[in-house]
Amino acid sequence: KDQEEVDFFKKNTNMDDFLHNVYELVGMNVQTYLDREMDHLMVAFGCTGGQHRSVYCAEEVARRLKNDYNIRVDLEHLDLPG
């Protein structure tokens, strides 16, 4: 969640390509769930420490889902302190 980490992922990794592909898959399933009036879909990310890469991915996908589908997204980071 730190801006320094966000900037790093945006500038120094292939994260944009990765998240584009993730979002294509997740978005396809969200639309299917909405069409079928289902209301629980879980998406999980993991990484070595659970405090940087997976947090960034979860935050970005959650933000986009809320924006594109106007749905409630519950976001939980298991390994972040406090």
N, C-alpha and C positions, 0 to 999 in steps of 0.2 A: 504493500500500500504506500510505501515511501516513494516520493517523486523521483528520487535518484534511481531506484530500482525500475520504476516505470520507464524512465528515460533510457535506461540501459537496454531493456527488452525491446523497446521501439527502435533503437538505433543499431544495436550490436548483435542481433539475433535474427533468425527467420521466423520470429513469433507471429508476425502479421500473416504470413502464409499458413502457418500452423493453425492459427485461430480462424482464418477464413475457412479452411477445410473442416474444422470442428463445427463451426457455426452452420455450415451447409448441412451436415449430418443432424445436428441437434434441431435446427430449424425445421427440417423436413419432418422430424418426429413430433415437434411441438404442434405443427399444423395438423398432423394426423390425430393427435390427442384432442385438440380443440374440435376438430370435425366430428370426432366420436364422443364428444362430451366427457372425456376422461380428464381427471384433474391432478394426477400425481405422476411426475416424471422426474427421475433423479439423474443428475449428471455429476460425475466426480472426476477430479484431477488429483494426481499425486506426483510428487517429486522427492528427491533425496531428503530434504529437510522440512518440506511442507510450509515454508515461510516466505518463499519468493516466487518461483516460477508457477507453482500451482495456484497460489493466491492471485497472481496477476491474471492467469487464465480464467479462473472462476469469476473474478471481478468484471473482466471484460465481457465474458459471455452473459453473465447476469445483467449487466447494464444494457447490452444489446437486446436481450430477450424482453426486458421490461419496456424498452423503447419501441421495438418492432411489433410486439404482440400485445402490449398493454396488459400484461399478466402479473400476478404476484409471484415473486421469486424469493424464496427463503434461502439465504446464503450462510453457510457455516464453515468456518476455517478451524479445523481440529487442532492444528499444531501452532497456532499463533498464541503468544503469551497474552494473558489478561484480556 
